[in-house]
Amino acid sequence: MRFVISVAIAAFGLWLGGFFLFMANLDREAGRAVEAADGVVALTGGGGARIVAAAELLAEGSAGRMLISGVHPDASAETLQKVSGIAPDLFDCCVDLGRAAANTEGNAAEAAQWADENAFQTLIVVTSDYHMPRSLIMLHSALPQVKIIAYPVASDAAPEEGWATHPEAWRTLATEYTKYLITLAEARFSGAA
């Protein structure tokens, strides 16, 4: 029994040390300048901040086309255009709605299909800063020949300052870190990472 407890304590210590390393290495540079790309993909979730950030990149010419991945079946194009804040004509000409993805793995598959259909070689990916590491693993796996440029968006669920004093932020970040570890392990064992 002591052995099991010792192993459990050691495993938790490793997990906790890795968690703090994960947090220390999160890319929190929201809103920075990025190089131009063929397209921009917004992974839905976390309110409309991801869509707004991707739409701004499209509107300023950092990307020629935009995919909103994981759109809820009930969300209308009109609603998404209003959330995005870009002109209706730009939205109509240059924004595609992906409704098939229900999770990050689905986002990666949806982005891969979209990039393939449009023969894109470079993509900017917009998602929450804490969600970016896991998203990049899945996207690199689904799009091995495409250059992926990360564009993290700050999240209210896991603020950069003071997250350690908020139980909800701990839960969100600990859950995401655990998912990241699982995704990383799967990618390593499959040879994708």
N, C-alpha and C positions, 0 to 999 in steps of 0.2 A: 504493500500500500504506500509506503514511503517513497518508493521508486516512482510510482505513478504520480504522486504529488510533486516530486522533484521535477519530473519531466513536464508536468503541466505548468509549473512555475517558470521553468526555463523557456518553454514555448511561449508563454505569455510575455516574458521579458524580451524575447526576440521580436515578437509581434509589436510590442510597445516601442522598442527601440527603432524598428523599421517604420512604425507610424510617425514618429517624430522626424525621422529622416525624410519620409514622404512629404510631410508638412513643410519642412525646411526647404525642400527643392521644388515646391509648387511654383509654376510660372504665374506670377500675379501682376504682370505688366499689361493690364487691360488698356486698350485704346492706343497702343503703340503703332507706329507706321509699319506697314508690311510691304513686301515686294508684290508686284502685280502677279495675278494668276489667271488661269483660264476660267475658273469658277470658284464660287464660295458656297459652302454647305453650312447651314445652321441646323444643329441638332436640337430639336425642341425639348422643352422642359424648363423649369426654373423661371416661369413667367415669360414675358416677351423680350427680355434683355438680349437674348441670343439672336432673336430675329432682327431686332433693331440694329444691333452691331453689324450683322451680316448685310443688312439692307444699306447701311451707311457705306460699307466697303463697295457694294455694287454701285451705289449712287455716285461715289467719288471716282469710279473707274478702276478700282483695285482688282476687280473681277468683271468678266463679261457676262456672266450668267449666275443665277443663284438657285440653289435647291433648299427648300425647307423640308427637312427629313423628319418623319414621324408625326405628320399632321393628323390630328384627331379626325375621324370620319365626319363628325358634325361641324367642324370648323369650315366656314365658307372662305372663298378667295377674297371676298370683299372685307371680311373681318381681318384677315391676315394682312391685307394691303393697308388697312387703317393702323393695325398694330405696328407694321414695319415703318410707317411714316414716310414712305417714298411715294412719288407721284404715281397715279393710277396707270398712266401710259407706260412707265418704266416697269411697273409690276406686271402688267399684261404682256409685255414683250419679252421680259427677261427673267421671270421668276417661275420656277416649277415647284409643284407641291407633291411631295412624296407621302403617300398615305399608308404604305405597307409596313413600315417599321414600328415595332412596339417596344423596342429596347435598343441598347447600344449596338448589339450584334446586328440587329435589323437595320440600324442607321448605316453601319458599315456596308452591308450588302446593298442597301438602297443607293448609297453614294457611289459604290463601285459600278452598279448598273448605269447610273446617270452619267458618270464620267466616261464609261465605255461607249455609251450611245452618242456622246458629244465629242469623242476622241480628245478628251482633256488630258493634258500632261502634268498640270499643276493645279492644286486645290488649296484654298484657304479653308480651314475648319474652325468653326465658331462653336464653342460650348463653354460651360462653366469652368473656371480655373481648376477646381478640385476634380472635375470629371475628365479633364483633358488627358492625363496620363493613360488611363484605361482606354479612352476613345482612340488615342493614337496607336496603341498596340493593335486594336481591332481594324482600324483603317489601313495601317501599313500591311497587315495580313491580307485584307481584301483588295488592296490597291498597290501591289508590290512595285509596279512600274511607274506609279504616279508620285510626283513630289508633293508632300503634304506640308503645309505651312500652318502652324498652330496660332490661333488668335483667341486667347482666353478672355472670358468675361467674368468680372467680379460677381460673386454670389452673396445675396443676403443670408442664405442658409448657412454659409460658412465664411463669414467676413475675415479679412486678413488680420485685422486688429481685434483682439478681445475674444476670439473664438473659444479659447480655453476656458472661459468663464460661463459659456452658454451650453447647457446640457443638450439642447437640440442640435447645435453645431457639432458637438462631440459625436452624437449618434449619426448624423449625416456623414461626417468625415470618416469615422471608424468603419461605417458600412461601405463607403466608397473605397477605402483603403483595402478592406478585406476582398472586395470584388476585384480590385486591381491585382492583388496577389494571386487570386485564382486565375484571372485572365493571363497574367504573366506566366504562371506555371503551365497553363494550357498551351500558350504560344511557344514556350521553350520545348515542351515535350513533342509538339507537332513540327518543330523546326521553323516556325514562322518568326521567332524573335531572335 
